Amino acid sequence: MILLFLLTTLTREIIAADSHHIDASIALDSTGNSYILVFKGFQSLHTGYLHLYYKNNGNWLVDTIESNNVVYEGDLVISRDGCVWCSYTLHCDTISYFIVAHRDSIGWIKDTVGIRTSNQAASFWGSMITTDSSGVPHITYIAWATFDPEKQVVYHTFLKDSIWQKEIVDSCYNASPIGSTMDIDTQNHIHMSYFLINPSGVKLMYTQKIESNWYYTIIDSMYYPPYSAASIKINPVSDFPSVVYQHTDPYELLYKYYNGTSWITDVVHPLSIINSEKALDFDSLGNPRLSCDTPTGSCIAYKDSLGWHEIPFPPLPPPLNDYYAGGLRVGPHGTIHTVARAVDWNTFYNEIHYIYGTIEPGIEEDERLKVKGERLNLMVWPNAVRDNAQIQCAIPERQRISLNLYDIVGRKVKTITEGTVDTGVYSYRLDSSDLGSGVYFVILEGERESKREKILIVR
């Protein structure tokens, strides 16, 4: 399969390196600058650190949040006003603390949101943090206890009047320590997804908070628990949620999106996983991008009108031999920013890599329209258009055709082409720069039949 791209180069930078386990999370500010939170926690040595990396004039700067403490993975976000928020678990002797920290002009301010002791055999897992339109931070995390089923609790926590409000979203026999995932739509409604594990099987839950009420939906069920996280994200075009996760019956990476009435399922890739609650994001046209690990290596997967495609991460230099794809965010100009852990399994040496680039796919060579049988065929891409769309028409016999654009109420707004054409495949460019946002239809009319394709124009 041959793919055509305007740009496929992904650039890699080394952020941190260590001989012990390290991991990272990524966030972008409003202008698309990357911030990377790097965790190192080595419990047997009772030491570790938490560092924030960010660029200034092209150079990476480092800010230390924690040092000489055992720190477990968490998350970070940059609010619209530029405030840096992060969440993480701090383990001190027999006590685990769930911490939310933010940086102001004088340094880091840290709040303890949760505490668990060793007699609960517990800790905090899978936190994810985001902010609403007012810059208020919201966090979801799981308080997980090995020997106490009553303590498997999914929390939503947010800051109100300088006080952290904590509410139980769900509890069960075993809430997966993989974590819960959250996003907020334009109406400031909370959307969450998480796995609930019971003796009878596993359920992928979706819940939405409207005013003070939570509304729950089971969007998938399976017998075996997954090996990786789920990731939820609100599509900026539709304002509806989408979730990517690993299904285990059979093993495959699935993408589910809500269309306003029901959940639709896509298979992204068989035998693949995601490793981060922030693996999924969208560009400004509503096209999904995600970071995942496949049997052939780590990659960025994206969807266009022809389906799902993959761009592999840059090759690893020796002695590094494996990637763990992490979180992914899409910048305001469509640039993809992702973070990954690179490993040398012979020495357990680790590096945190920052990978970025712009992917603008064209059409696949072996999936271009072909003349088949005696029917017209029509293809339009991308499925959400800002300025220009590409159109292909397959004409099975010489005939007179017309290709027009209509608005949602059926008025013709533009003639793309018309006339008599021979058998073949024809390509046209639709300039939509003079049209308003909304749903339109491209209609190809021949002498005996017609074809119609819907497109969404976004401003």
C-alpha positions as MATLAB code, in Angstrom:
seq = 'MILLFLLTTLTREIIAADSHHIDASIALDSTGNSYILVFKGFQSLHTGYLHLYYKNNGNWLVDTIESNNVVYEGDLVISRDGCVWCSYTLHCDTISYFIVAHRDSIGWIKDTVGIRTSNQAASFWGSMITTDSSGVPHITYIAWATFDPEKQVVYHTFLKDSIWQKEIVDSCYNASPIGSTMDIDTQNHIHMSYFLINPSGVKLMYTQKIESNWYYTIIDSMYYPPYSAASIKINPVSDFPSVVYQHTDPYELLYKYYNGTSWITDVVHPLSIINSEKALDFDSLGNPRLSCDTPTGSCIAYKDSLGWHEIPFPPLPPPLNDYYAGGLRVGPHGTIHTVARAVDWNTFYNEIHYIYGTIEPGIEEDERLKVKGERLNLMVWPNAVRDNAQIQCAIPERQRISLNLYDIVGRKVKTITEGTVDTGVYSYRLDSSDLGSGVYFVILEGERESKREKILIVR';
ca = [
       0.000    0.000    0.000;
       1.462    3.336   -1.044;
       0.538    6.439    0.919;
       0.933    9.969   -0.363;
       1.733   12.680    2.176;
       2.503   16.361    2.041;
       4.795   15.785    5.039;
       5.569   12.573    6.920;
       8.722   13.459    8.800;
       8.568   12.956   12.565;
      11.314   14.599   14.611;
      12.629   13.041   17.819;
      14.315   14.732   20.784;
      15.681   13.050   23.922;
      14.206   14.629   27.056;
      15.483   12.450   29.908;
      17.419    9.222   30.483;
      17.894    6.824   33.407;
      18.729    3.216   34.217;
      15.549    2.899   36.291;
      11.910    3.032   35.219;
      10.799    6.456   34.037;
       7.629    7.628   32.385;
       6.155   10.898   31.141;
       3.017   12.847   30.297;
       2.572   15.676   27.808;
       0.436   18.830   27.540;
       0.315   21.870   25.265;
      -0.340   25.507   26.041;
      -2.695   27.640   23.937;
       0.027   28.430   21.389;
       1.107   24.805   20.934;
       4.237   24.792   23.122;
       4.951   21.404   24.715;
       5.298   20.687   28.424;
       6.518   17.244   29.496;
       6.184   15.863   33.013;
       8.811   13.173   33.705;
       8.423   10.708   36.593;
      11.051    8.491   38.164;
       9.982    6.371   41.100;
      12.133    3.548   42.473;
      10.462    2.313   45.624;
      13.199   -0.062   46.869;
      15.587    2.901   47.062;
      12.900    5.268   48.424;
      13.970    7.888   45.943;
      12.780    9.494   42.759;
      11.940   12.804   41.136;
       9.290   14.699   39.270;
      10.538   17.137   36.636;
       8.704   19.497   34.301;
      10.422   20.096   30.946;
       9.422   23.003   28.714;
      11.027   25.020   25.941;
      12.156   28.622   26.001;
      13.728   30.109   22.857;
      14.309   26.610   21.490;
      16.011   25.258   24.602;
      14.579   22.769   27.089;
      14.331   24.073   30.654;
      13.733   21.887   33.711;
      11.679   22.662   36.797;
      11.877   20.277   39.780;
       8.562   19.553   41.481;
       9.617   16.593   43.687;
      12.983   15.056   44.542;
      14.170   12.234   46.805;
      10.654   10.806   47.039;
       8.931    7.852   45.413;
       6.694    9.376   42.752;
       4.154    7.487   40.676;
       2.769    8.477   37.320;
       0.233   11.259   36.962;
      -0.713   13.908   34.451;
      -0.522   17.614   33.611;
      -2.511   20.284   31.783;
      -2.023   23.936   30.859;
      -5.108   26.088   31.386;
      -6.141   28.788   28.928;
      -4.590   31.450   31.142;
      -1.247   29.586   31.094;
      -1.365   28.021   34.577;
       0.454   24.664   34.825;
      -1.447   21.996   36.791;
      -0.243   18.483   37.519;
      -1.404   15.486   39.552;
       0.655   12.574   40.882;
       1.007   10.061   43.710;
       3.692   10.478   46.360;
       4.629    7.412   48.425;
       6.259    8.008   51.815;
       6.964    4.911   53.929;
       3.489    3.420   54.604;
       1.386    6.271   53.277;
       0.380    7.231   49.733;
      -0.636   10.819   49.001;
      -2.531   11.974   45.941;
      -1.142   15.434   45.143;
      -2.390   18.220   42.894;
       0.140   20.976   42.270;
       0.163   24.177   40.289;
       2.849   26.707   39.539;
       2.457   30.401   40.261;
       4.906   33.313   40.219;
       6.707   32.185   43.392;
       6.879   28.428   42.795;
       4.866   25.247   43.198;
       1.805   25.105   45.432;
       0.835   21.541   46.424;
      -2.470   20.289   47.786;
      -3.085   16.818   49.218;
      -6.363   15.551   47.781;
      -6.264   11.919   48.989;
      -4.426    9.790   51.580;
      -4.170    6.004   51.843;
      -2.209    3.914   54.350;
      -0.443    0.594   53.940;
      -3.069   -1.355   55.880;
      -5.404   -0.635   52.994;
      -2.848   -2.151   50.591;
      -3.713    0.777   48.403;
      -2.542    3.547   46.196;
      -3.855    5.961   43.584;
      -3.746    5.079   39.916;
      -4.370    6.460   36.496;
      -5.016   10.095   37.230;
      -5.925   12.487   34.436;
      -6.283   16.237   34.765;
      -7.970   18.799   32.543;
      -9.466   22.280   32.889;
     -12.842   23.700   31.951;
     -13.555   26.921   30.048;
     -13.036   28.972   33.236;
      -9.633   27.412   33.932;
     -10.911   25.296   36.845;
      -8.950   22.040   37.156;
     -10.808   18.701   37.141;
      -9.123   15.400   37.991;
     -10.207   11.792   37.747;
      -8.323    8.990   39.478;
      -8.860    5.580   41.026;
      -8.283    4.754   44.690;
      -7.262    1.125   44.365;
      -7.030   -1.423   47.193;
      -5.862   -4.979   46.578;
      -7.595   -6.631   49.524;
     -10.658   -4.455   49.973;
     -13.271   -4.594   47.209;
     -15.245   -1.854   48.916;
     -12.378    0.550   48.263;
     -12.276    0.273   44.468;
     -13.436    3.811   43.841;
     -13.431    6.091   40.778;
     -13.239    9.743   41.823;
     -13.888   13.094   40.199;
     -12.216   16.004   41.988;
     -12.373   19.697   41.159;
     -11.460   23.019   42.723;
     -14.315   25.244   43.894;
     -13.871   28.378   46.021;
     -10.272   27.330   46.805;
     -11.494   23.978   48.225;
     -11.048   20.618   46.526;
     -14.425   18.968   46.042;
     -14.352   15.184   45.766;
     -17.180   12.969   44.557;
     -17.447    9.223   43.955;
     -18.306    8.516   40.329;
     -18.439    4.728   40.633;
     -17.240    1.799   42.745;
     -17.127   -1.924   42.166;
     -15.438   -5.227   42.899;
     -12.354   -4.050   41.064;
     -11.867   -0.803   39.230;
      -8.983   -1.427   36.866;
      -5.757    0.237   38.077;
      -5.136    1.144   34.455;
      -7.017    4.332   35.232;
      -9.945    6.504   34.258;
     -10.003    9.112   31.513;
     -11.867   12.409   31.230;
     -12.608   15.383   28.990;
     -14.914   18.424   29.099;
     -17.139   19.638   26.246;
     -17.959   23.224   25.276;
     -20.951   23.231   27.654;
     -18.618   22.323   30.557;
     -20.161   18.848   30.872;
     -17.792   16.195   32.252;
     -17.309   13.033   30.168;
     -15.475   10.035   31.659;
     -14.624    6.478   30.684;
     -13.125    3.657   32.764;
     -13.091   -0.137   33.103;
     -15.028   -1.978   35.801;
     -13.827   -5.513   36.478;
     -16.194   -7.993   38.116;
     -16.184  -11.802   38.426;
     -18.590  -11.972   35.481;
     -16.356   -9.949   33.178;
     -15.228   -6.450   32.232;
     -17.331   -3.438   31.294;
     -16.116   -0.294   29.593;
     -18.144    2.472   31.184;
     -18.999    5.890   29.852;
     -20.540    8.496   32.121;
     -21.519   12.114   31.629;
     -22.199   14.695   34.302;
     -24.955   17.192   33.596;
     -25.538   19.669   36.403;
     -25.197   17.469   39.513;
     -26.231   14.138   37.988;
     -24.131   11.348   36.470;
     -25.572    9.364   33.538;
     -24.012    5.938   32.900;
     -23.734    3.813   29.744;
     -21.995    0.473   29.157;
     -20.338    0.946   25.774;
     -18.577   -2.434   25.642;
     -18.289   -5.707   27.537;
     -15.605   -8.378   27.440;
     -14.515  -11.365   29.477;
     -10.811  -10.637   29.903;
      -9.455   -7.360   31.292;
      -7.403   -5.260   28.873;
      -3.679   -4.661   29.184;
      -3.883   -0.963   28.443;
      -5.775    2.220   29.207;
      -8.820    3.774   27.629;
      -8.648    7.342   26.310;
     -11.626    9.678   25.890;
     -11.664   12.952   23.973;
     -14.348   15.394   22.834;
     -14.422   15.938   19.071;
     -14.046   19.724   18.535;
     -16.357   19.680   15.501;
     -19.282   17.590   16.792;
     -18.738   18.258   20.541;
     -19.445   14.518   21.056;
     -17.122   12.071   22.868;
     -14.911    9.394   21.342;
     -13.087    6.590   23.154;
     -10.161    4.416   22.071;
      -9.304    1.238   24.004;
      -8.202   -2.395   23.738;
     -10.924   -4.998   23.335;
      -9.930   -8.532   24.390;
     -12.519  -10.784   22.679;
     -10.727  -10.786   20.247;
      -7.697   -8.581   20.943;
      -7.938   -5.440   18.868;
      -7.685   -1.687   19.282;
     -11.134   -0.126   18.921;
     -12.249    3.446   18.363;
     -15.812    4.282   19.421;
     -17.448    7.601   18.664;
     -20.860    8.960   19.573;
     -22.874   10.384   16.654;
     -25.667   11.949   18.709;
     -27.833    8.838   18.912;
     -25.556    5.803   19.274;
     -21.942    4.628   19.606;
     -20.220    3.641   16.345;
     -17.245    1.244   16.358;
     -14.093    1.265   14.196;
     -11.275   -1.281   14.345;
      -8.047    0.710   14.412;
      -5.634   -2.245   14.446;
      -5.688   -5.872   15.657;
      -3.370   -6.920   18.487;
      -2.562   -3.313   19.385;
      -2.734   -1.265   22.584;
      -2.524    2.267   23.923;
      -0.518    3.072   27.063;
      -1.899    6.455   28.063;
      -5.225    7.991   29.066;
      -4.182   10.835   26.716;
      -3.474    8.704   23.637;
      -6.372   10.208   21.629;
      -6.795   13.732   20.274;
      -8.293   15.533   17.260;
      -7.177   18.142   14.787;
      -9.295   21.254   14.221;
     -11.321   19.485   11.515;
     -12.354   16.681   13.867;
      -9.998   14.028   12.442;
      -8.747   11.600   15.152;
      -5.048   11.012   15.842;
      -3.715    8.572   18.420;
      -0.462    7.010   19.590;
      -0.357    3.229   19.954;
       1.853    0.144   20.040;
       1.312   -2.439   17.279;
       3.029   -5.819   16.749;
       5.372   -4.126   14.267;
       6.219   -1.108   16.450;
       4.903    2.143   17.875;
       3.115    4.548   15.582;
       0.720    7.434   15.162;
      -2.618    6.242   13.793;
      -4.961    8.618   12.026;
      -8.298    8.361   10.271;
      -9.445    9.996    7.063;
     -12.309    9.289    4.655;
     -10.602    6.073    3.527;
     -10.150    4.592    6.996;
      -7.292    4.188    9.462;
      -3.597    4.530    8.589;
      -0.312    4.444   10.501;
       2.895    6.470   10.577;
       5.724    4.668   12.440;
       7.823    6.385   15.069;
      11.400    7.252   14.029;
      13.749    4.228   14.158;
      15.550    3.753   17.469;
      19.341    3.998   17.575;
      21.192    1.062   19.204;
      21.195   -0.146   21.907;
      17.565    0.985   22.335;
      15.224   -1.667   20.995;
      11.637   -0.912   22.028;
       9.150    1.952   22.369;
       6.219    2.492   24.702;
       3.939    5.037   23.039;
       2.624    7.609   25.516;
       0.246   10.559   25.433;
      -0.489   12.588   22.313;
      -1.753   16.130   21.830;
      -2.494   18.028   18.595;
      -1.435   21.659   18.376;
      -3.411   24.578   16.939;
      -1.814   24.164   13.478;
      -2.283   20.393   13.279;
       1.171   19.532   14.578;
       1.213   16.253   16.483;
       3.141   16.162   19.754;
       3.682   12.842   21.516;
       5.960   11.382   24.164;
       7.303    7.837   24.372;
       9.565    5.725   26.560;
      12.437    4.048   24.699;
      14.035    0.996   26.335;
      17.150   -1.135   26.031;
      15.917   -4.464   27.397;
      19.456   -5.803   27.810;
      20.414   -3.192   30.400;
      16.959   -1.736   31.302;
      18.221    1.664   30.241;
      15.332    4.101   29.541;
      14.958    7.341   27.631;
      11.991    9.691   27.307;
      11.586   10.809   23.695;
       9.566   13.781   22.489;
       8.270   13.134   18.952;
       6.510   15.692   16.794;
       5.571   16.452   13.222;
       2.750   17.320   10.853;
       0.899   14.597    9.007;
      -1.305   15.644    6.125;
      -2.274   12.481    4.259;
      -3.350   12.330    0.686;
      -5.229    9.474   -0.910;
      -3.842    5.938   -0.977;
      -2.638    4.836   -4.390;
      -4.234    1.372   -4.317;
      -7.550    2.746   -3.034;
      -8.076    5.391   -5.676;
     -11.392    5.096   -7.456;
     -11.406    2.663  -10.349;
     -13.940    2.069  -13.090;
     -15.826   -1.045  -11.965;
     -18.916   -2.477  -13.648;
     -21.469   -0.066  -15.019;
     -21.979    2.314  -12.103;
     -20.824    5.788  -11.254;
     -18.552    6.186   -8.249;
     -17.760    9.285   -6.197;
     -15.172    9.962   -3.486;
     -14.646   13.172   -1.504;
     -11.897   13.794    1.074;
     -11.170   14.933    3.699;
     -14.489   14.426    5.448;
     -14.196   17.803    7.203;
     -13.018   20.696    5.011;
     -11.575   24.088    5.883;
     -10.549   25.458    2.464;
     -10.197   22.752   -0.204;
     -11.586   19.265   -0.821;
     -10.475   16.698   -3.386;
     -13.081   14.876   -5.469;
     -12.718   11.792   -7.659;
     -15.367   10.534  -10.068;
     -15.274    7.123  -11.762;
     -17.236    7.173  -15.053;
     -18.015    3.681  -16.502;
     -18.991    4.844  -20.023;
     -18.994    7.971  -22.163;
     -21.850   10.184  -21.021;
     -22.845   13.665  -19.967;
     -22.293   14.415  -16.266;
     -22.704   17.284  -13.849;
     -20.912   17.676  -10.504;
     -22.467   20.216   -8.139;
     -22.362   21.301   -4.509;
     -25.646   21.731   -2.613;
     -26.394   23.096    0.832;
     -28.339   21.170    3.472;
     -31.735   22.462    2.261;
     -31.070   21.424   -1.346;
     -30.019   24.699   -2.946;
     -27.228   24.487   -5.528;
     -24.383   26.701   -4.343;
     -21.611   25.782   -6.761;
     -21.076   23.980  -10.076;
     -17.800   22.061   -9.995;
     -17.921   20.655  -13.547;
     -20.363   19.616  -16.255;
     -20.136   18.233  -19.766;
     -19.571   15.023  -21.703;
     -16.671   12.806  -20.565;
     -15.195    9.503  -21.700;
     -14.785    6.377  -19.550;
     -12.203    6.955  -16.799;
     -11.426    8.432  -13.399;
     -11.449   12.224  -13.043;
     -10.143   14.413  -10.202;
     -11.483   17.828   -9.221;
     -10.685   20.421   -6.561;
     -13.481   22.041   -4.570;
     -12.606   25.518   -3.284;
     -14.817   26.064   -0.224;
     -13.051   29.159    1.111;
     -16.035   31.356    0.209;
     -18.612   29.146    1.950;
     -19.881   29.216    5.513;
     -19.628   26.411    8.054;
     -22.143   23.597    7.793;
     -23.156   20.379    6.079;
     -23.096   20.265    2.252;
     -23.597   17.571   -0.391;
     -21.497   16.842   -3.474;
     -23.776   15.272   -6.094;
     -22.543   13.564   -9.263;
     -25.292   13.131  -11.860;
     -24.953   10.932  -14.926;
     -27.404   10.027  -17.666;
     -28.781    6.968  -15.796;
     -27.904    7.432  -12.107;
     -26.439    9.789   -9.521;
     -24.116    9.609   -6.479;
     -24.065   11.780   -3.388;
     -21.408   12.416   -0.672;
     -21.806   14.580    2.441;
     -19.036   16.929    3.570;
     -18.651   19.202    6.564;
     -17.167   22.663    6.056;
     -15.547   24.109    9.180;
     -14.479   27.696    9.777;
];
